[in-house]
Amino acid sequence: MPPERSESAFLRNLMIGATVIGVLVLMAGFGLLMMSPMLFDSGESVAAWGIFIFVWSMPLLLIAGLAIGWFGFARNREGVVAAGLFIAGLPLMIAMSVIAMAG
């Protein structure tokens, strides 16, 4: 007999909301991604490469985090959902921290 599924409406709504916000952030970030090669117009530097890698890792972290969250939701693992949402939120938290430190 298969195990009981206790599907949480809260987790489902949380994942749907995170996915919608994630898609909107990805759509808004496409302009930044398209302009990121222009960081090297004044020559290559360690700072330019750091920003370039950060800009391109943000959508990857977002997509990976949402995929992990949905995988955890399908397996009914609340901890995996929380970890996926944390990974998906990392780029936003880092960007907000950089903006706060920049003044």
C-alpha positions in Angstrom: 0.0 0.0 0.0 1.5 3.4 -1.0 2.2 5.9 1.8 -0.4 8.5 2.6 0.1 11.9 0.9 -0.7 14.8 3.0 -0.5 17.6 0.4 -0.1 20.9 2.1 -2.1 23.7 0.6 0.3 26.2 2.2 3.3 24.7 0.5 1.5 24.4 -2.8 0.5 28.1 -2.6 4.0 29.1 -1.5 5.6 27.3 -4.4 3.1 28.7 -6.9 3.8 32.2 -5.6 7.5 31.7 -5.6 7.3 30.4 -9.2 5.3 33.4 -10.4 7.7 35.8 -8.7 10.6 33.9 -10.1 9.3 34.0 -13.7 8.7 37.8 -13.3 12.3 38.3 -12.0 13.7 36.2 -14.8 11.8 38.3 -17.4 13.0 41.5 -15.8 16.6 40.2 -15.7 16.9 39.4 -19.4 17.9 42.9 -20.1 20.7 42.8 -17.6 21.8 39.5 -19.0 21.9 40.8 -22.5 24.0 43.8 -21.5 26.4 41.9 -19.3 29.0 41.4 -22.1 29.3 45.2 -22.2 31.1 45.0 -18.8 34.2 44.2 -20.8 34.1 47.2 -23.1 36.8 48.9 -21.1 38.9 45.8 -20.9 39.0 42.6 -18.8 39.5 42.8 -15.1 38.8 40.6 -12.1 36.0 42.9 -11.0 34.3 42.7 -14.4 34.6 38.9 -14.4 33.2 38.7 -10.9 30.1 40.8 -11.8 29.7 38.9 -15.0 29.7 35.5 -13.2 27.4 36.8 -10.5 24.9 38.2 -13.1 24.8 34.9 -15.0 24.6 32.7 -11.8 21.5 34.5 -10.5 19.1 33.0 -13.0 20.7 29.6 -12.6 20.3 29.7 -8.8 16.7 30.8 -9.2 15.8 28.1 -11.6 17.7 25.4 -9.6 16.0 26.5 -6.4 12.5 26.4 -7.8 13.2 23.0 -9.4 14.4 21.6 -6.0 11.4 23.2 -4.3 9.0 21.5 -6.7 10.8 18.2 -6.4 10.5 18.4 -2.6 6.8 19.3 -2.9 6.2 16.3 -5.2 8.0 14.0 -2.7 6.2 15.7 0.3 9.4 16.8 1.9 9.0 20.1 3.6 12.7 20.5 4.3 13.6 20.1 0.7 11.0 22.7 -0.2 12.5 25.1 2.3 16.0 24.5 1.0 14.8 25.0 -2.6 13.1 28.3 -1.7 16.3 29.4 0.2 18.4 28.7 -2.9 16.0 30.5 -5.1 16.0 33.5 -2.8 19.8 33.7 -2.5 20.3 35.9 -5.6 17.7 38.4 -4.4 19.2 38.5 -0.9 22.7 39.0 -2.2 21.6 41.7 -4.6 19.7 43.5 -1.8 22.8 43.2 0.5 25.0 44.7 -2.2 22.6 47.6 -2.8 22.4 48.2 1.0 26.1 48.2 1.4 26.6 50.5 -1.6 24.5 53.1 0.2 
